[in-house]
Amino acid sequence: MISTERQTGYPSIDKPWLKYYGEEAINSPLPEGSIYDYMCDCNKNRLDKVAVNYFGKKITHRSLQENIDACAKALLACGVRYGDFVSCCMLAIPETVYLFYAINRIGAISNFVELNVTQKQIEKQITDCHSKAIFVVDLAVDKILHSISKNDSVPVVIVPMAASMPKGMKFIASAKASKIKKNRKLILWKNFLKKGKSSRIPDICINSEKTAVIEYTGGTTGDPKGVMLSNRAVNALAFNYISASDILEFKKGQTYLDIIPPFLGYGLFFGIHMPLCLGLQDILSPDPDPLKFPYLLMKYKPNHFSGGPMHLQNMMKHRKVKKMNLSFLVSAAWGGDGVNKKWEETVSAFLKKHGAAYGAMGGYGLTETASAFCIKTHHTEGMVPFAKNNVRIMDLDTGEEVSYGQEGEILLSGPTLMDGYYHNPGATKEAIFEDNGVKWLRTGDIGYITEDGIFNITGRIKRILYAAGADNIPSRIYPMAIEDVICSHLGIQNCVVVGKPNGKKGYLPIAFIVLKKGADEERVIAELKKLCRQELPENSLPYKYYSLEAIPLTAAGKVDYRDLENRVESIAAARMANDSK
């Protein structure tokens, strides 16, 4: 490990987290070339090892590369060339893996279209980049066809979910496939591959800095933005994990369960490219439903997985999982919205009680950073930035960097940083700035770094509420701080705090709570009021408590704050209507 000492008092200069890494992680050069080149180079001596497992059918690296070649030839036969965009409306199936690397191999750009947004947004994501070809998983055919009716000249290839399933399971998609054949505008996957039999893949030198893929942000505050990521950015994500072997315990031949759709950055970069480059067997699950996760865990017994809080929550609730020995788990990682410390401690305790050597591993990253930027490891008390990454904490009022333990906006810099937002220079300028030739990303998140280099996220700037006191001086309200206090109560399973407009006085905090089974709502709320008065400043005391069966989530599995804010408005409007009667 590298020995580091505090020198300036500023984390971005001292980089205290480097003490957890070895010389190789810090000083090794980043991989050059394309995403495809790096994945192949990582496995050049492992061609007969299993790369992908799909419903029990195992695909070796040799077979994987043969399928990538066949797909690349077919793309060329369809007229796709260097620099062209290819839209992929796909789930986590082997054909997605073939497509991703084949598109990259010929120097084209993958445009991963979200399947959980409106038809209008799907149409925009496909047409804005003038796609030369569109690939659609058969389950989404109807939705996609309605969204691309104006693109009749663009070839649309339908990819059956069952194309790579074991023979005994292929009947599942037979009815769907027969319907597809009747539409002459569509090309079936097997017919697409036949087009490339006489094609030849040219030798192409692909620059690491060339944009390779577009993924879309969650769009929780408006239309999703297309995040452009280079070959270097995507490869650097995998490189970060490979070079962090001293504090991570990924080993070649282990298994990784991928339950995240590829149209989310984590699903493509963390769920496909990273495990393949690390030499892990990538178990693909096209269904991301958290309710299905316990069954996947029991079936495959993976060494590693990553999911959202709901996946872990369902794991702990399932009666059969409660009886399992989970010693096969090396890492159980989660990402997405921040959760309270009590919840994370509960998950970790569950894992250890059931034989897993370690607890839950939280991570932090954005689509704009090709997924994970900071990680908790088995050898660190909390999250730390990867060795090639840098973090700066900026004062919310002055814009100056703050020292250790002080909160501020989180700024990120490193090789996984995006090129910008596609066709959106205004948003790019707001998000990225340069300082002494170094690019920094404004995250909109709040956090701090300790003198030991531990990274902590404490909230979002967009979630900060303001309230004016009796002297009309505005002060900040931090919803995550309120949520932490409320979730410390033994009767609370979950909590989310949003703001209710209070005229010139700013906002009033409203707490939506989910009670544990058997808890008495009236008694718990009375106790919460007392607890909050003891632990929180006066302006942060919840104005109202509302009990829910469950916290609403977006299609991406994150807390739907807009839904909760709308509920506050609806409740207020209903009360006003009743008062006027």
VONU-694423 format. One record per residue (C-alpha): residue number from 1; x, y, z. Coordinates in pm, whole numbers, plus 50000, padded with zeros to 5 digits. Each point is the difference from the previous one (the first is absolute). Layout:
N
i|xx|yy|zz
NUM|X|Y|Z .
...
% end
This chain:
581
i|xx|yy|zz
1|50000|50000|50000 .
2|50106|50358|49938 .
3|50079|50210|50305 .
4|49827|50338|49992 .
5|50003|50286|50245 .
6|49778|50303|50029 .
7|50186|50289|49838 .
8|49769|50280|49897 .
9|49673|49919|50176 .
10|49818|49972|49666 .
11|49891|49650|49893 .
12|50033|50057|49624 .
13|50368|50089|50047 .
14|50098|49759|50279 .
15|49796|49704|49864 .
16|50010|49809|50331 .
17|49810|49706|49847 .
18|50312|49901|49805 .
19|50139|49835|50313 .
20|49761|49711|49936 .
21|50148|49928|49657 .
22|50323|49848|49873 .
23|50252|50153|49759 .
24|49847|49816|49702 .
25|49652|50141|50054 .
26|50135|50353|50029 .
27|50267|50003|49730 .
28|49897|49746|49735 .
29|49903|50162|49667 .
30|49638|49982|49889 .
31|49918|49757|49717 .
32|50012|50137|49647 .
33|49775|49908|49709 .
34|49637|49898|49983 .
35|49763|49843|50251 .
36|50003|49684|49788 .
37|50381|49992|49991 .
38|50029|50023|50378 .
39|49744|49727|50071 .
40|50174|49767|49753 .
41|50345|50080|50134 .
42|49888|49925|50357 .
43|49887|49654|49890 .
44|50252|49907|49728 .
45|50122|49705|50209 .
46|49652|49898|50118 .
47|49816|49927|49674 .
48|49854|49671|50121 .
49|49883|50140|50334 .
50|49634|50090|50048 .
51|49921|50364|49927 .
52|49620|50009|50016 .
53|49737|49784|50167 .
54|49644|50045|49870 .
55|49731|49784|50162 .
56|50262|49731|50047 .
57|50143|50014|49648 .
58|50369|50080|50029 .
59|50183|50195|49730 .
60|50381|49995|49993 .
61|50219|50296|49911 .
62|50087|49827|49673 .
63|49633|49968|49910 .
64|49937|50355|50123 .
65|50261|50142|49762 .
66|49865|49792|49711 .
67|49652|50140|50061 .
68|50139|50353|50023 .
69|50172|49949|49661 .
70|49680|49869|49842 .
71|49807|50299|50133 .
72|50268|50247|49883 .
73|49990|49855|49646 .
74|49621|50024|49990 .
75|50012|50363|50116 .
76|50238|50082|49716 .
77|49772|49820|49753 .
78|49712|50220|50119 .
79|50203|50313|49920 .
80|50117|50092|50350 .
81|50339|50170|49987 .
82|50256|50170|50224 .
83|49841|50286|50195 .
84|49640|49892|49933 .
85|49748|49958|50282 .
86|49825|49672|50070 .
87|49705|50008|50239 .
88|49960|49708|50239 .
89|49665|49949|50174 .
90|50115|49696|50191 .
91|50003|49806|50326 .
92|50276|49794|50164 .
93|50026|49715|49747 .
94|50305|49859|49814 .
95|49903|50178|49678 .
96|50036|50332|50182 .
97|50359|49904|50086 .
98|50073|49903|49638 .
99|49849|50325|49872 .
100|50180|50225|50245 .
101|50344|49867|49912 .
102|49927|49958|49627 .
103|49883|50360|49965 .
104|50313|50112|50179 .
105|50225|49774|49791 .
106|49904|50173|49674 .
107|50030|50347|50154 .
108|49626|50074|50016 .
109|49826|50145|50308 .
110|49750|49811|50218 .
111|49691|50199|50094 .
112|49832|49812|50286 .
113|49637|50105|50001 .
114|49800|49988|50322 .
115|49708|49760|49998 .
116|49830|50144|50308 .
117|49927|50351|49869 .
118|49719|50142|49784 .
119|49964|49919|49631 .
120|50074|50364|49922 .
121|50330|49981|50189 .
122|50090|49673|49827 .
123|49937|50158|49662 .
124|50217|50298|50094 .
125|50287|49781|50120 .
126|49998|49806|49672 .
127|49943|50283|49752 .
128|50232|50260|50158 .
129|50308|49796|49911 .
130|49874|49895|49653 .
131|50038|49630|50072 .
132|50119|49787|49707 .
133|49845|49689|50157 .
134|49770|49918|50290 .
135|50010|49682|50208 .
136|49698|49912|50212 .
137|49945|49713|50243 .
138|49676|49827|49902 .
139|49821|50083|50326 .
140|50022|50371|49913 .
141|49905|49979|49630 .
142|49657|50159|50028 .
143|50120|50294|50208 .
144|50299|50065|49775 .
145|49806|49975|49673 .
146|49757|50267|50119 .
147|50298|50221|50086 .
148|50186|49964|49668 .
149|49718|50021|49749 .
150|50179|50292|49832 .
151|50318|49794|49945 .
152|49873|49748|49744 .
153|50325|50015|49801 .
154|50211|49887|50297 .
155|50043|49621|50036 .
156|49839|49868|50318 .
157|50136|49670|50127 .
158|49791|49798|50242 .
159|50200|49800|50254 .
160|49813|49713|50169 .
161|50050|49964|50374 .
162|50028|49626|49942 .
163|50264|50012|49724 .
164|50276|49880|50234 .
165|49793|49804|50249 .
166|50052|49627|50046 .
167|49800|49799|49745 .
168|49743|49891|50254 .
169|49901|50360|50075 .
170|49971|50142|49648 .
171|49630|49920|49969 .
172|49933|50297|50230 .
173|50045|50247|49714 .
174|49852|49795|49714 .
175|49663|50178|50002 .
176|50166|50342|50004 .
177|50238|49908|49718 .
178|49716|49885|49772 .
179|49834|50340|50033 .
180|50323|50180|49918 .
181|50049|49809|49673 .
182|49677|50149|49863 .
183|50143|50354|50013 .
184|50209|50055|49686 .
185|50156|50318|50138 .
186|50190|49803|50261 .
187|50310|49780|49974 .
188|50030|49697|50223 .
189|50332|49960|50183 .
190|50089|49675|49821 .
191|49936|50162|49660 .
192|50206|50302|50103 .
193|50297|49774|50076 .
194|49967|49828|49660 .
195|50059|50335|49828 .
196|50356|50013|50129 .
197|50128|49662|49884 .
198|50194|50146|49707 .
199|50114|50316|50180 .
200|50353|50070|50116 .
201|50088|50202|50310 .
202|50253|50270|49909 .
203|50296|50078|50220 .
204|49902|50312|50193 .
205|50216|50188|50248 .
206|49765|50150|50257 .
207|50120|50289|50213 .
208|49938|49963|50372 .
209|49853|50349|50014 .
210|49735|49928|49734 .
211|49640|50001|50125 .
212|49887|49637|50016 .
213|49658|49997|50164 .
214|49706|50215|50104 .
215|49811|49917|50318 .
216|49716|50209|50141 .
217|49963|50162|50339 .
218|49703|49908|50216 .
219|49801|50304|49892 .
220|49834|50041|50341 .
221|49995|50379|49963 .
222|49920|50021|49629 .
223|50089|49834|49671 .
224|50290|49754|50026 .
225|50331|50128|49865 .
226|50225|49791|49777 .
227|50334|49946|50174 .
228|50290|49954|49755 .
229|50275|49771|50127 .
230|50329|49921|49830 .
231|50180|49670|49959 .
232|50243|50119|50265 .
233|49726|50084|50249 .
234|49834|49659|49971 .
235|50332|49813|50010 .
236|50118|50206|50296 .
237|49700|49876|50201 .
238|50108|49638|49949 .
239|50366|50094|50048 .
240|49915|50160|50336 .
241|49862|49671|50128 .
242|50287|49793|49861 .
243|50264|50227|50151 .
244|49825|50009|50339 .
245|50064|49630|50063 .
246|50171|50081|50331 .
247|49674|50119|50156 .
248|49744|49812|49788 .
249|49962|49626|49979 .
250|49898|49935|49641 .
251|50178|49696|49858 .
252|49996|49853|49650 .
253|49746|49721|49964 .
254|49765|50132|50268 .
255|49636|50070|49910 .
256|49821|50334|49979 .
257|49619|50034|49985 .
258|49895|50284|49768 .
259|49646|50116|50082 .
260|50028|50359|49871 .
261|49861|50088|49652 .
262|50267|50112|49749 .
263|49813|50324|49927 .
264|50118|50111|50344 .
265|50369|50089|50022 .
266|50057|49756|50285 .
267|49847|49718|49798 .
268|50230|50047|49701 .
269|50330|50111|50153 .
270|49985|49838|50344 .
271|49775|49707|49909 .
272|50158|49891|49668 .
273|50336|50160|49916 .
274|50153|49999|50348 .
275|49935|49632|50086 .
276|50109|49879|49656 .
277|50327|50195|50023 .
278|50058|49861|50350 .
279|49956|49645|49873 .
280|49676|49941|50189 .
281|49721|49779|49870 .
282|49721|50248|49926 .
283|49657|49858|50087 .
284|49749|50200|49798 .
285|49646|50052|50129 .
286|49773|50201|49768 .
287|49738|50052|50272 .
288|50109|50269|50252 .
289|49688|49957|50217 .
290|50113|50017|50367 .
291|49736|49738|50089 .
292|50177|49749|49772 .
293|50343|50064|50148 .
294|49979|49749|50291 .
295|49927|49720|49752 .
296|50301|50096|49786 .
297|50217|50007|50311 .
298|49885|49653|50102 .
299|50036|49857|49648 .
300|50346|50130|49907 .
301|50167|50060|50338 .
302|50223|50273|49849 .
303|50326|50115|50155 .
304|49915|50362|49922 .
305|49693|50208|49922 .
306|49897|50362|49994 .
307|49649|50135|50027 .
308|49783|50269|50152 .
309|49868|50021|50356 .
310|49677|49825|49896 .
311|50192|49693|49879 .
312|50171|49969|50336 .
313|49677|50070|50186 .
314|49824|49714|49819 .
315|50297|49774|50063 .
316|49967|50051|50376 .
317|49621|49949|49997 .
318|49995|49673|49804 .
319|49928|49705|50230 .
320|50227|49757|49812 .
321|50292|50245|49986 .
322|49966|50041|50376 .
323|50089|49632|50033 .
324|50291|50007|49752 .
325|50372|49985|50054 .
326|50129|50302|49807 .
327|50370|49919|50035 .
328|50026|49993|49619 .
329|49960|50381|50000 .
330|50328|50190|49980 .
331|49843|50340|49934 .
332|49644|50125|50016 .
333|50013|50349|49856 .
334|49724|50256|49975 .
335|49964|50342|49839 .
336|49735|50255|49910 .
337|49839|50235|50250 .
338|50170|50055|50332 .
339|49858|49797|50287 .
340|50013|50049|50374 .
341|50287|49844|50195 .
342|49763|49787|50206 .
343|49875|49828|49683 .
344|50351|49927|49877 .
345|50097|49862|50341 .
346|49691|49778|49993 .
347|50093|49859|49658 .
348|50361|49940|50106 .
349|49886|49824|50317 .
350|49766|49776|49797 .
351|50278|49901|49758 .
352|50249|49918|50274 .
353|49741|49809|50203 .
354|49937|49782|49696 .
355|50363|49917|49934 .
356|50116|50275|49764 .
357|50348|50111|50104 .
358|49930|50368|49949 .
359|49716|50248|50022 .
360|49830|50212|49734 .
361|50229|50209|49780 .
362|49866|50342|49906 .
363|50120|50186|49695 .
364|49971|50346|49853 .
365|50003|50104|49638 .
366|49800|50151|49718 .
367|49925|49923|49637 .
368|50227|50299|49935 .
369|50290|49804|50156 .
370|49930|49665|49829 .
371|49848|49874|50329 .
372|50208|49934|50315 .
373|50238|50278|50105 .
374|50041|49922|50371 .
375|49959|49660|50165 .
376|49986|49842|50340 .
377|50232|49703|50022 .
378|50060|49712|50240 .
379|50308|50182|50127 .
380|49872|50356|50047 .
381|49752|50134|50256 .
382|49808|50192|49735 .
383|50007|50103|49635 .
384|50326|50115|49841 .
385|50063|50144|49651 .
386|50180|49775|49754 .
387|50372|50071|49972 .
388|49974|50182|49666 .
389|49709|50216|50120 .
390|49991|50327|50188 .
391|49736|50166|50217 .
392|49967|50362|50103 .
393|49749|50135|50253 .
394|49887|50357|49930 .
395|49835|50240|50244 .
396|49637|50060|49893 .
397|50026|50375|50059 .
398|50355|50099|49903 .
399|50081|49738|49737 .
400|50338|49941|50168 .
401|50134|49658|50089 .
402|49947|49901|50362 .
403|50216|49783|50224 .
404|49946|49661|50163 .
405|49667|49930|50169 .
406|49832|50307|49850 .
407|49691|49961|49784 .
408|49963|50147|49655 .
409|49916|49915|49640 .
410|50180|49694|49868 .
411|50212|50058|49689 .
412|50156|49709|49813 .
413|50294|49969|49764 .
414|50151|49692|49839 .
415|50038|49791|49685 .
416|49642|49867|50010 .
417|49852|50349|49964 .
418|49757|50051|49711 .
419|50079|50197|49684 .
420|49678|50197|50048 .
421|49627|49982|49930 .
422|49909|49916|49641 .
423|49872|50306|49810 .
424|49968|50193|50326 .
425|50295|50239|50040 .
426|49808|50213|50251 .
427|49952|49712|50242 .
428|50360|49887|49940 .
429|50130|50344|50094 .
430|49793|50000|50318 .
431|50131|49658|50101 .
432|50369|50014|49902 .
433|50266|50265|50048 .
434|50379|50008|49970 .
435|50248|50106|50265 .
436|50367|50012|49899 .
437|49927|49768|49709 .
438|49815|49742|50215 .
439|49633|49925|49932 .
440|49766|49992|50300 .
441|49640|49884|50019 .
442|49748|50175|50223 .
443|49789|49721|50146 .
444|49732|50191|50187 .
445|50066|49766|50293 .
446|50117|50100|50347 .
447|50263|49821|50201 .
448|50336|50013|50175 .
449|50331|49813|50025 .
450|50173|49895|50320 .
451|50373|50024|50068 .
452|50017|49624|49938 .
453|49872|50054|49646 .
454|49652|49861|50068 .
455|49735|50150|49771 .
456|49653|50075|50139 .
457|49690|50117|49814 .
458|49745|50183|50215 .
459|49743|50140|49757 .
460|49914|50172|49674 .
461|50007|50372|49935 .
462|49665|49970|49823 .
463|49856|49845|50314 .
464|50123|50275|50233 .
465|49703|50197|50131 .
466|50004|50359|50125 .
467|49797|50149|50281 .
468|49987|50352|50142 .
469|49988|50036|50377 .
470|49833|50269|50209 .
471|50277|50241|49900 .
472|49939|49913|49630 .
473|50357|49876|49966 .
474|49998|49693|49771 .
475|50157|49678|50123 .
476|50053|49662|49838 .
477|49802|49685|50076 .
478|50169|49669|49916 .
479|49740|49728|49929 .
480|50253|49715|50029 .
481|50089|50112|50354 .
482|49631|49989|50094 .
483|49962|49658|49836 .
484|50295|49863|50198 .
485|49843|50108|50330 .
486|49658|49859|49911 .
487|50148|49670|49875 .
488|50180|49954|50332 .
489|49659|49927|50158 .
490|49941|49626|50041 .
491|49650|50023|49853 .
492|50111|50154|49669 .
493|50094|49798|49695 .
494|50055|50290|49759 .
495|49954|50374|49974 .
496|50024|50274|49737 .
497|49971|50372|50070 .
498|49882|50255|49741 .
499|49908|50367|50021 .
500|49663|50173|50010 .
501|50006|50360|49873 .
502|49934|50246|50280 .
503|49974|50329|49811 .
504|50274|50250|50082 .
505|50108|49781|50290 .
506|50153|49744|49764 .
507|49911|49635|50064 .
508|49863|49776|50271 .
509|50147|49648|50025 .
510|49745|49722|49946 .
511|50091|49646|50106 .
512|49865|49695|49817 .
513|50059|49694|50217 .
514|49970|49624|49952 .
515|49927|49822|50329 .
516|50139|49663|50094 .
517|49748|49718|50022 .
518|49798|50021|50321 .
519|50103|50357|50087 .
520|49724|50228|50130 .
521|49986|50308|49776 .
522|49863|50244|50257 .
523|50251|49898|50268 .
524|50297|50000|49759 .
525|49919|50348|49865 .
526|49970|50136|50354 .
527|50340|49855|50083 .
528|50149|50134|49674 .
529|49890|50352|50088 .
530|50179|49973|50335 .
531|50309|49845|49842 .
532|50025|50268|49733 .
533|49967|50279|50256 .
534|50300|49847|50182 .
535|50218|49941|49693 .
536|49915|50269|49743 .
537|50005|50381|49979 .
538|49661|50165|50015 .
539|49980|50079|49627 .
540|50051|49628|49919 .
541|49713|49863|50210 .
542|49756|49819|49766 .
543|49679|50196|49955 .
544|49797|49686|49925 .
545|50049|49623|49997 .
546|49826|49783|49741 .
547|50008|49622|50014 .
548|50038|49798|49679 .
549|50003|49629|49920 .
550|50315|50056|49794 .
551|50209|50288|49867 .
552|49920|50060|49630 .
553|50284|49929|49758 .
554|50081|50110|49647 .
555|50040|49748|49718 .
556|50375|50007|50073 .
557|49937|49891|50360 .
558|50077|50336|50162 .
559|49778|50194|50239 .
560|49732|50186|49805 .
561|50026|50339|50173 .
562|49770|50163|49744 .
563|49723|49754|50088 .
564|50037|50079|50371 .
565|50001|50376|49934 .
566|49682|49959|49794 .
567|49842|49811|50290 .
568|50079|50290|50233 .
569|49832|50241|49756 .
570|49698|49769|49964 .
571|49959|49971|50378 .
572|50024|50378|50038 .
573|49747|50057|49720 .
574|49756|49748|50150 .
575|50021|50170|50340 .
576|49939|50341|49848 .
577|49695|49862|49818 .
578|49865|49851|50324 .
579|50061|50325|50190 .
580|49802|50197|49741 .
581|49691|49780|50038 .
% end
